[in-house]
Amino acid sequence: MNKITDKQSFCVASATKVLGDKWSPKLIATLLDKPLHFCEIQSSTIGINPRILSSRLNKLNKLGVVDKIITSDSSHKTIYSLTKMGKDLFPILQSMVDWGKKYGPATD
């Protein structure tokens, strides 16, 4: 049987710190294609409270997963994009999708 070492367990905990929140994997997946404004992210993640969305994006920014850019034009809109670290999470998300298809509840 495979065993996870203590060092590997620490690595899993690091990934869980990023992906463990309810909305974080969805937000990362939403930003995979292109940078988006806050309102665009909110409309693509139906059901998330704006306060929670803001909190999750700020956390992902502090963790180095998401870049937060405030435009310099008169609108001062905020654009969010994935950093290299954030883009590197794609294989993990894809593995989660594959696992969910195999073992998750049947959906119609």
Backbone as a chain_set.jsonl record, in Angstrom:
{"seq": "MNKITDKQSFCVASATKVLGDKWSPKLIATLLDKPLHFCEIQSSTIGINPRILSSRLNKLNKLGVVDKIITSDSSHKTIYSLTKMGKDLFPILQSMVDWGKKYGPATD", "coords": {"N": [[0.838, -1.188, 0.0], [0.461, 2.259, -0.702], [2.107, 4.906, 0.969], [1.807, 8.037, 2.519], [4.252, 10.329, 3.207], [5.407, 12.272, 6.04], [6.389, 14.733, 5.129], [5.149, 14.877, 2.614], [2.539, 14.967, 3.475], [2.464, 17.479, 4.611], [2.677, 18.969, 2.278], [0.245, 18.345, 1.054], [-1.449, 19.567, 2.88], [-0.756, 22.219, 2.362], [-1.773, 22.565, -0.234], [-4.449, 22.168, 0.333], [-4.96, 24.385, 1.866], [-5.235, 26.326, -0.056], [-7.202, 25.283, -1.813], [-9.231, 24.428, -0.187], [-11.436, 25.953, 0.682], [-14.933, 26.561, 0.215], [-15.632, 27.99, -2.205], [-13.255, 28.514, -3.555], [-11.959, 26.614, -5.451], [-13.797, 26.829, -7.59], [-13.604, 29.549, -8.235], [-10.945, 29.72, -9.083], [-11.062, 28.02, -11.315], [-12.817, 29.526, -12.859], [-11.242, 31.688, -13.543], [-9.357, 30.595, -15.213], [-9.419, 30.83, -18.04], [-9.272, 33.582, -18.761], [-8.441, 36.932, -17.562], [-10.721, 38.576, -15.339], [-13.283, 40.966, -14.447], [-14.576, 41.884, -11.212], [-17.443, 41.826, -11.168], [-17.94, 40.18, -13.356], [-16.872, 37.771, -12.513], [-18.542, 37.287, -10.355], [-21.037, 36.951, -11.659], [-20.561, 34.611, -13.008], [-20.282, 32.77, -11.039], [-22.704, 31.783, -9.717], [-24.7, 32.194, -6.872], [-22.896, 32.863, -4.94], [-22.237, 35.024, -2.301], [-21.561, 38.504, -2.469], [-19.809, 39.531, -0.508], [-18.518, 37.238, 0.468], [-17.312, 36.41, -1.916], [-15.516, 38.539, -2.371], [-13.917, 38.224, -0.094], [-12.811, 35.634, -0.522], [-11.4, 36.062, -2.943], [-9.548, 37.968, -2.059], [-8.152, 36.419, -0.191], [-7.045, 34.448, -1.89], [-5.436, 36.111, -3.375], [-3.605, 37.01, -1.421], [-2.37, 34.596, -0.919], [-0.95, 34.288, -3.196], [-2.038, 33.227, -5.489], [-3.862, 34.522, -7.078], [-3.792, 37.466, -9.022], [-4.46, 40.853, -8.351], [-5.571, 43.569, -9.953], [-5.942, 46.979, -10.164], [-7.499, 49.1, -12.315], [-6.142, 51.946, -13.988], [-7.667, 53.825, -15.162], [-10.477, 56.151, -15.2], [-12.554, 54.692, -14.08], [-11.571, 52.905, -12.215], [-11.746, 50.086, -11.957], [-11.546, 46.696, -10.773], [-9.497, 44.055, -11.759], [-9.121, 40.608, -11.941], [-6.761, 37.99, -12.126], [-5.158, 34.829, -12.786], [-2.124, 33.878, -11.243], [1.089, 32.437, -12.078], [1.356, 30.404, -10.219], [-1.327, 29.988, -9.605], [-2.295, 29.097, -12.1], [-0.916, 26.734, -12.231], [-2.43, 25.102, -10.659], [-4.311, 23.908, -12.22], [-3.988, 21.104, -13.141], [-4.539, 19.761, -10.745], [-7.187, 20.524, -10.227], [-8.349, 19.36, -12.492], [-7.895, 16.673, -11.927], [-9.542, 16.46, -9.704], [-12.011, 16.828, -10.936], [-12.069, 14.527, -12.544], [-12.053, 12.531, -10.556], [-14.45, 13.154, -9.269], [-16.288, 12.61, -11.301], [-15.992, 9.882, -11.456], [-16.543, 8.887, -8.847], [-18.338, 10.589, -7.614], [-21.678, 11.744, -6.689], [-24.366, 10.532, -8.709], [-25.493, 12.45, -11.42], [-28.19, 13.924, -13.161]], "CA": [[0.0, 0.0, 0.0], [1.198, 3.515, -0.742], [2.072, 5.672, 2.208], [2.167, 9.446, 2.383], [5.217, 10.707, 4.227], [5.08, 13.496, 6.778], [6.673, 15.864, 4.251], [4.084, 14.903, 1.615], [1.339, 15.376, 4.191], [2.581, 18.937, 4.715], [2.381, 19.489, 0.937], [-1.208, 18.219, 0.881], [-2.037, 20.62, 3.71], [-0.545, 23.487, 1.652], [-2.746, 22.618, -1.326], [-5.773, 22.287, 0.946], [-5.093, 25.776, 2.304], [-5.681, 27.083, -1.219], [-8.388, 24.7, -2.452], [-10.144, 23.897, 0.809], [-12.642, 26.756, 0.873], [-16.04, 26.154, -0.648], [-15.691, 28.639, -3.512], [-11.938, 28.738, -4.161], [-11.744, 25.879, -6.703], [-14.663, 27.401, -8.635], [-13.037, 30.842, -8.63], [-9.729, 29.444, -9.854], [-11.504, 27.501, -12.609], [-13.426, 30.636, -13.595], [-10.186, 32.575, -14.029], [-8.4, 29.876, -16.05], [-9.431, 31.261, -19.44], [-8.863, 34.975, -18.96], [-8.7, 37.83, -16.435], [-12.113, 39.027, -15.27], [-13.698, 41.956, -13.453], [-15.312, 41.33, -10.079], [-18.837, 41.54, -11.527], [-17.943, 39.035, -14.267], [-16.652, 36.584, -11.685], [-19.764, 37.08, -9.578], [-22.114, 36.429, -12.498], [-20.249, 33.243, -13.423], [-20.325, 31.913, -9.849], [-24.042, 32.03, -9.178], [-24.939, 31.715, -5.524], [-21.913, 33.368, -3.983], [-22.488, 36.331, -1.723], [-20.457, 39.407, -2.836], [-18.851, 39.651, 0.603], [-17.723, 36.005, 0.447], [-16.5, 36.477, -3.131], [-14.434, 39.47, -2.09], [-13.056, 37.592, 0.903], [-12.08, 34.528, -1.168], [-10.445, 36.631, -3.89], [-8.471, 38.579, -1.274], [-7.343, 35.332, 0.366], [-6.274, 33.869, -2.993], [-4.428, 37.113, -3.703], [-2.577, 36.963, -0.376], [-1.651, 33.328, -1.062], [-0.166, 34.335, -4.416], [-2.723, 32.456, -6.528], [-4.593, 35.466, -7.923], [-3.346, 38.857, -9.088], [-5.539, 41.843, -8.264], [-5.099, 44.768, -10.638], [-6.916, 48.066, -10.201], [-7.223, 49.864, -13.532], [-5.762, 53.336, -13.728], [-8.602, 54.76, -15.81], [-11.389, 56.835, -14.274], [-13.505, 53.761, -13.44], [-10.861, 52.188, -11.144], [-12.28, 48.732, -11.821], [-10.577, 45.689, -10.363], [-9.401, 42.888, -12.631], [-8.46, 39.48, -11.288], [-6.196, 36.987, -13.026], [-4.359, 33.822, -12.102], [-0.67, 33.927, -11.324], [1.622, 31.147, -12.512], [0.995, 29.457, -9.171], [-2.739, 29.691, -9.793], [-2.432, 28.279, -13.313], [-0.365, 25.406, -11.925], [-3.447, 24.317, -9.956], [-5.218, 23.282, -13.179], [-3.987, 19.636, -13.108], [-5.206, 19.308, -9.517], [-8.623, 20.684, -10.463], [-8.758, 18.35, -13.463], [-7.944, 15.4, -11.19], [-10.749, 16.495, -8.875], [-13.126, 16.598, -11.858], [-12.042, 13.104, -12.912], [-12.463, 11.762, -9.385], [-15.873, 13.422, -9.061], [-17.047, 11.866, -12.324], [-15.899, 8.443, -11.161], [-17.077, 8.514, -7.542], [-19.313, 11.539, -7.094], [-23.079, 11.343, -6.845], [-24.873, 10.541, -10.075], [-26.287, 13.643, -11.752], [-28.966, 13.76, -14.391]], "C": [[0.881, 1.249, 0.0], [1.045, 4.248, 0.577], [2.494, 7.104, 1.91], [3.09, 9.8, 3.539], [4.752, 11.981, 4.94], [5.302, 14.733, 5.909], [5.575, 15.993, 3.19], [2.775, 15.36, 2.249], [1.311, 16.894, 4.358], [2.235, 19.587, 3.375], [0.882, 19.424, 0.65], [-1.916, 19.305, 1.676], [-1.886, 21.988, 3.037], [-1.546, 23.642, 0.512], [-4.156, 22.801, -0.781], [-6.02, 23.706, 1.44], [-5.621, 26.646, 1.169], [-7.033, 26.584, -1.719], [-9.473, 24.27, -1.474], [-11.412, 24.692, 1.055], [-13.698, 26.375, -0.159], [-15.944, 26.733, -2.052], [-14.356, 28.74, -4.232], [-11.686, 27.925, -5.428], [-12.572, 26.437, -7.863], [-14.096, 28.724, -9.133], [-11.785, 30.654, -9.472], [-10.105, 28.938, -11.247], [-12.104, 28.605, -13.473], [-12.373, 31.538, -14.218], [-9.171, 31.881, -14.945], [-8.308, 30.437, -17.466], [-8.889, 32.669, -19.659], [-9.101, 35.778, -17.688], [-10.139, 38.35, -16.497], [-12.284, 40.116, -14.224], [-14.501, 41.25, -12.367], [-16.73, 40.928, -10.477], [-18.942, 40.359, -12.496], [-17.736, 37.731, -13.504], [-17.925, 36.266, -10.916], [-20.872, 36.479, -10.435], [-21.819, 35.012, -12.985], [-20.203, 32.268, -12.248], [-21.627, 32.182, -9.103], [-24.167, 31.405, -7.786], [-23.954, 32.226, -4.492], [-22.285, 34.794, -3.565], [-21.311, 37.246, -2.087], [-19.398, 39.555, -1.745], [-17.933, 38.422, 0.653], [-16.802, 35.998, -0.76], [-15.284, 37.382, -2.905], [-13.423, 38.862, -1.127], [-12.203, 36.484, 0.279], [-11.032, 35.063, -2.149], [-9.27, 37.282, -3.156], [-7.554, 37.514, -0.677], [-6.459, 34.721, -0.718], [-5.174, 34.824, -3.456], [-3.283, 37.071, -2.693], [-1.741, 35.69, -0.464], [-0.8, 33.284, -2.332], [-0.765, 33.581, -5.588], [-3.391, 33.376, -7.547], [-3.913, 36.83, -7.854], [-4.567, 39.756, -9.071], [-4.985, 43.146, -8.833], [-6.214, 45.799, -10.666], [-6.549, 48.942, -11.393], [-6.953, 51.323, -13.184], [-6.692, 54.335, -14.412], [-9.565, 55.33, -14.77], [-12.339, 55.892, -13.548], [-12.889, 53.022, -12.25], [-11.465, 50.811, -10.886], [-11.159, 47.774, -11.456], [-10.658, 44.496, -11.299], [-8.611, 41.825, -11.879], [-7.962, 38.515, -12.345], [-5.39, 35.992, -12.202], [-2.877, 34.108, -12.283], [-0.194, 32.589, -11.892], [1.253, 30.076, -11.494], [-0.468, 29.033, -9.325], [-2.985, 28.805, -11.002], [-1.915, 26.859, -13.086], [-1.343, 24.53, -11.143], [-4.376, 23.571, -10.919], [-5.175, 21.75, -13.147], [-4.668, 19.061, -11.86], [-6.716, 19.408, -9.689], [-9.126, 19.638, -11.45], [-8.837, 16.976, -12.807], [-9.174, 15.33, -10.296], [-11.992, 16.256, -9.729], [-13.205, 15.115, -12.207], [-12.514, 12.228, -11.759], [-13.961, 11.923, -9.145], [-16.75, 12.69, -10.071], [-17.093, 10.384, -11.977], [-16.645, 8.069, -9.886], [-18.158, 9.436, -6.993], [-20.737, 11.05, -7.301], [-23.514, 11.449, -8.304], [-25.716, 11.787, -10.293], [-27.002, 13.392, -13.061], [-28.833, 14.95, -15.274]], "O": [[1.932, 1.273, 0.641], [-0.009, 4.212, 1.212], [3.425, 7.344, 1.141], [2.75, 9.595, 4.704], [3.831, 12.665, 4.493], [4.505, 15.67, 5.944], [5.121, 17.101, 2.902], [1.991, 16.068, 1.616], [0.254, 17.516, 4.256], [1.581, 20.629, 3.337], [0.319, 20.351, 0.067], [-2.88, 19.899, 1.194], [-2.784, 22.825, 3.129], [-2.103, 24.721, 0.313], [-4.966, 23.513, -1.375], [-7.157, 24.179, 1.434], [-6.369, 27.594, 1.406], [-7.915, 27.389, -2.016], [-10.528, 23.794, -1.894], [-12.378, 24.149, 1.592], [-13.381, 25.925, -1.261], [-16.162, 26.002, -3.017], [-14.336, 29.03, -5.428], [-11.231, 28.499, -6.417], [-12.091, 26.505, -8.994], [-14.108, 28.987, -10.336], [-11.59, 31.355, -10.465], [-9.532, 29.376, -12.244], [-11.916, 28.613, -14.69], [-12.584, 32.09, -15.297], [-8.223, 32.518, -15.405], [-7.215, 30.508, -18.03], [-8.149, 32.923, -20.609], [-9.874, 35.358, -16.827], [-10.696, 38.538, -17.578], [-11.538, 40.186, -13.247], [-15.035, 40.162, -12.578], [-17.174, 39.823, -10.164], [-19.924, 39.618, -12.462], [-18.354, 36.714, -13.817], [-18.336, 35.108, -10.837], [-21.579, 35.581, -9.978], [-22.745, 34.283, -13.34], [-20.095, 31.059, -12.456], [-21.634, 32.737, -8.004], [-23.792, 30.254, -7.562], [-24.158, 32.04, -3.292], [-22.604, 35.641, -4.399], [-20.163, 36.806, -2.021], [-18.212, 39.69, -2.047], [-16.726, 38.549, 0.856], [-15.635, 35.623, -0.646], [-14.155, 37.006, -3.224], [-12.214, 38.977, -1.33], [-11.0, 36.413, 0.532], [-9.904, 34.571, -2.181], [-8.125, 37.158, -3.589], [-6.334, 37.676, -0.656], [-5.267, 34.501, -0.501], [-4.104, 34.386, -3.88], [-2.114, 37.095, -3.08], [-0.556, 35.693, -0.13], [-0.02, 32.351, -2.525], [-0.078, 33.322, -6.576], [-3.475, 33.049, -8.731], [-3.513, 37.29, -6.785], [-5.583, 39.457, -9.699], [-4.063, 43.744, -8.28], [-7.313, 45.514, -11.142], [-5.435, 49.46, -11.477], [-7.479, 51.853, -12.205], [-6.527, 55.546, -14.263], [-9.461, 55.011, -13.585], [-12.879, 56.253, -12.502], [-13.615, 52.561, -11.369], [-11.669, 50.419, -9.738], [-9.992, 47.998, -11.778], [-11.741, 43.991, -11.594], [-7.579, 42.103, -11.269], [-8.646, 38.251, -13.334], [-4.992, 36.276, -11.072], [-2.439, 34.53, -13.353], [-1.009, 31.705, -12.155], [0.879, 28.964, -11.868], [-0.798, 27.855, -9.188], [-3.785, 27.872, -10.942], [-2.417, 25.903, -13.678], [-1.102, 23.333, -10.983], [-5.14, 22.703, -10.496], [-6.238, 21.13, -13.126], [-5.294, 18.002, -11.918], [-7.445, 18.48, -9.337], [-10.211, 19.086, -11.267], [-9.747, 16.2, -13.099], [-9.779, 14.268, -10.145], [-12.919, 15.566, -9.303], [-14.282, 14.519, -12.171], [-13.285, 11.29, -11.962], [-14.658, 10.951, -8.854], [-17.83, 12.209, -9.73], [-18.109, 9.718, -12.18], [-17.313, 7.036, -9.847], [-18.822, 9.099, -6.012], [-20.972, 10.065, -8.001], [-23.083, 12.342, -9.033], [-26.549, 12.139, -9.458], [-26.478, 12.727, -13.956], [-29.42, 14.985, -16.355]]}, "num_chains": 1, "name": "protein.A"}
